[in-house]
Amino acid sequence: MGLLGATLLIILAIITLSVLRARLHFEFVALSLLVFRTNLIGKWLYTLIFLPGTILHELSHWIVAELLGVRTGEISILPDFEVDPEDNRERLGSVQTAKTGPIRSFLIGAAPFFTGLFILWILGNLLLSGGWLLWQYALILYGIIVVGSSMLLSKEDRRAWPFVAILMVILTVFYYVLPFTIPTSFIFGATDLLMALNQVLFVTVGAILVIIGISYGLRRIIEKILGKKVIRR
């Protein structure tokens, strides 16, 4: 598979993870409503399970902002569910940063994504190296699920992306117009790296699908027993 195909697979995996993460959050909240008659337990359980990923996500924002000389404010790791307890949308951490230019804004916003890819590459190599005990495999897989889910970017993280998209289009036009050739070794290396990341991302997709499947099955059983149904809005 070429570089373009590997890139498209990365995009597909990220879109799939985004959809699945929203579904997983719903299943946690739905089970909490059915069993405990409150959504708070499900939201807190989801938050605590993915807490290591949230910390990594917000620290990535903060570190890059500091490196780029952008003033930072309060760092929030745990959401305040008491503000609107009936709001079942996913809410995790946040980092306050001063307004800055589109380039630095993009780098700060995209920091968790690239940090997540790097950590996933390390965890993927560990997983595929073999020779681990069962609990070690479980710990590595947990890390992959948490990092793979938490590296996805929020709406605020993507606010500078239109500018970057325009810049990429301009650079692509220059690439095809100017007499410039990318070295073959670079293309092969980039393709191999993307394919390795794709393997880890789709392992994450598969693991989250299993968790969603189990949660969905439990929810359907409890709904039949109680004669109630949780509808997703």
N, C-alpha and C positions, 0 to 999 in steps of 0.2 A: 504494500500500500504506500502511496506517495505522501508527500508533505501535506497536500491539500486534503486528502482523505483523512489523514490523522488529525488535522485541525478540525475538520467537520465532525469527527467522532468526539473530540473534546467538547465542542459546542453542544452536541446532542447529549452527552453525558451530563453536562452542567445544567441544561434545561430540564432533563429528567430528574436530576437531584433536587432542583428547585421545586418541582411539582410534588415529588415524593415527600420532601421535608414538610410542606404544608399539609399533606395528607396525614403524615405521622403525628403532627401536632394536633390535628383534629381528632385522631383516634385516642390520644391521651386524654384530651379534654372530654370527649364523649364518654369514655369509660369512667372518668371521674364523676361526671354528672349522673350516670346511671347507678354507680355503686355508692357514692358518698353524697349525692344530691348537691354538689358544689363543683364548680370548674377549677377552683384554686388548687386543689391537691394535684390534679392532672397537669396544670400549668407549672406548678413548682417541681413536680417530678421530672417533667420534660426539661425544665431549666437546669436542674441539678445534674441530670444525665449528660447534658451537652455543655456543662459549665467549663470544662477544660478547653473546649473549642471556642467558647465565648471569650475566655481570657486571652487565648492566642489571637483571636480576631481583633479585639480592642487594643491589645498591646502592639499589634502590627500597625494599626492606625497611629497610635501615640508615638512609637519609635520613629516611624518615617516622618511624621510631622515635626518632631524635634530635630531630626537630622536635616530637614529642609528649612529649618528656622521659622516654622509656623507656630505661633503661640497656641498652646493647648490649655484647656480648662479642666472641668470635672470629668473624671472617668467613672462610668457607671457599669458595673458588671452584672448586678442583679436588677431586674425590672421591678417597678413599683406597681403591683397588681391592685393595690387598694384605690388607685386613682380612678379606674373604671373596671370594677370587678366583672361586669357583664361582657366586656370586650374579650372575645375568644381568639383574636388574632395573635400571631406569634410576636412576642416582644422580648428581646434579649438586652444586651448592653449597648453602651454608646460612649463616644468620646467627643467632647466639645473642642472644636478648633476654630481659629479665626479665619475670616474670609481671605482667600488668596487667589492667585491666577489659575487658569485652567490646567496648566501642566502640573503644577504642584498639587492642585486639587485632585487631579486624576491619580497621581502617584500615591497620595494619601488614601484615597478611596479604594484603589485597587490593591493596596498593600496586603490585606488578608488573603486575597485570592492567590497572589504569587507566593506568599509565605506558606499557605496551605498546600499548594502544588509541590513546594520543596519538601515539606514535612511528609506528604503522601509518597513522594519518591523514595524517601528514606524508609518509611514504614513498609512500602511495597517491596523494596529490596530485602528487608528483614523477613517479611512474610514468605517470600519465594526462596530464601536461602535455606530454609528447612532446618531440622534438628532441634526444634523447640519442644518444650513440654506443652501439654494441653492448655494449662493456665496461661502460659506465655503466648501461645497462638491466640487465645481469647483476648488477652490484653492488647496485642498488636491489632487484632481485628476491631476491637473497641476504639482504639486510637484512629484507625482508618475511617470508621463510621463517623466519629465525632468531628475529626478534622475535615473530612470530605463534606460534611453537612454545614459546618460552621464557616467555611471559607467563602460561601456564597455571599454576594454583595446585596446590600439593601438599596432602596430607592435613593437614599441620601448619598450612598457610596458611588452611585452611578451618575451623579449630577453633571460631571465634567465630560462624560463619555461622548456626547454629540460633537464637541470640539475635537476630541481625539479621533473620532470616526472620519471627520472631514480631513484631518491631518493625514490619516492613513490612506485615504483616497488620493490625496495629492502626491504622497510618496510613491504609491503604486503607479500613478500616471508617469511620474518621473522615471521610475524603474523601466517601464516599457518604452519610453521615449528616448532616454539616454542610452548610450552604448555601454551598458553595465551588466555583468554576469555574476550571479552568486556562485561561489565555489561549490562543486559537487559534494565535497567532503562535509561542508556545512549543512547542506540539504539532507544528506544521509544521517548525520549526527542529530539534527533537529527532529527528523522523522522517527528515529529510534527512541529519542527521549519522549516525544509525544505519545508513541505507542506504549511505552512503559507506563506513562501516566494514565493512559486510557485503561490499561489493565486494572490499575488500582481504583480508578473512578468507577468502573463497572463492577468491581468487587463490592464497592460501597453501595452502588445501586442495588445489587443483588441482596446484600445483607439488610438494607432498609426495607426492601420488598418483603423479605421473610418476616421482619418485625411487624410490618403493616398487616401482613396476612394473618399472623397470630392475633394481633390486636383486633382486627376486623372480625375474626372468628369468635373471639371472646365477647365482643360487643354484640354480635348477632344472637349469641346464645343468651346473654343477659337480657337483651331486648325481648326475646321470646318468653323468658321466664317472668319478667316484670310486666309484659304487655305494653311496654313503652318503646318509643323510637326517637333517637336523636337525629335531627335533620341538619345537614351542613348548609350554611348560608354562603 
